[in-house]
Amino acid sequence: MAEITNTSGRRKTAVARIYLKEGNGSFTINGKDYTNYFPTMVLQYKVNQPFKLTGTEGKYEFKANLDGGGITGQAEALRLAISKALIDINPEWKSLLSAEGLTTRDPRMVERKKFGQKKARKRFQFSKR
């Protein structure tokens, strides 16, 4: 039986949990094929980027559970999870992936709304008189 690597990746409020194993290159996300889940070529490229850099296209397959955030945040969370799983399989790939910035979690989050204000930084209209 093939060994399954389980990792997770996050970006903003999106969380990706993946189960990566050797296989035929089929990617299943929330029960759908990845081309149906990510319809645009840009998002599909982001998902395939770690495999292209390491030269392992078509050698691995994964099942992923994506939750929260928007479609771009989910794609980048999935890319981070794939990169972490590939590093678990072969630690020599870490320098390749980190040079492209694929091992860094994007820490930017939405700033919280403050009381007495309309939004995080926008104030209510000031009236002098």
FENDANOR-V902980 format. One record per pair of residues at least 24 apart in sequence whose C-alpha atoms are under 10 Angstrom apart, sorted by the first residue. I is the first residue (numbers start at 1). J is the second residue. Records with the same first field share a line. If there is no record, write none. Layout:
BEGIN
I->J  J
END
This chain:
BEGIN
3->89
4->61  62  85  89
5->62  82  84  85  86  88  89
6->62  63  64  81  82  84  85  88
7->64  78  80  81  82  83  84  85  86  88
8->64  65  66  77  78  79  80  81  82  83  84  85
9->66  74  75  76  77  78  79  80  81  82  83  84  85  103  104  105
10->66  67  68  69  73  74  75  76  77  78  79  80  81  104  105  106  107
11->68  69  70  72  73  74  75  76  77  78  79  80  104  105  106  107  108  109
12->68  69  70  73  74  76  77  105  106  107  108  109  110
13->67  68  69  70  73  74  77  108  109  110
14->66  67  68  69  70  71  72  73  74  75  76  77  78
15->65  66  67  68  69  73  74  75  76  77  78  81
16->64  65  66  67  68  73  74  75  76  77  78  79  80  81  82
17->63  64  65  66  67  77  78  81  82
18->62  63  64  65  66  78  81  82  85
19->61  62  63  64  65  81  82  85
20->60  61  62  63  64  81  82  85  86  89
21->59  60  61  62  63  85  86  89
22->58  59  60  61  62
23->58  59  60  61  62
24->57  58  59  60  61  62
25->51  56  57  58  59  60  61  62
26->58  59  60  61  62  63
27->58  60  61  62  63  64
28->61  62  63  64  65
29->62  63  64  65  66  78
30->63  64  65  66  67
31->63  64  65
32->63  64
33->63
34->63  64
37->71  75
38->71  72  74  75
39->71
42->72  75
43->71  72  73  74  75  76  79
44->75
45->75  79
46->72  75  76  77  78  79  80  102
47->74  75  76  77  78  79  80  81  82  83
48->78  79  82
49->79  82  83  97  100  102
50->79  80  81  82  83  84  85  86  93  96  97  100  102  103
51->79  82  83  86  97
53->93  96  97  100
54->83  86  90  92  93  94  96  97
56->86
60->86
73->106
76->102  105  106
77->102  105  106
79->103
80->104  105  106
81->105
END
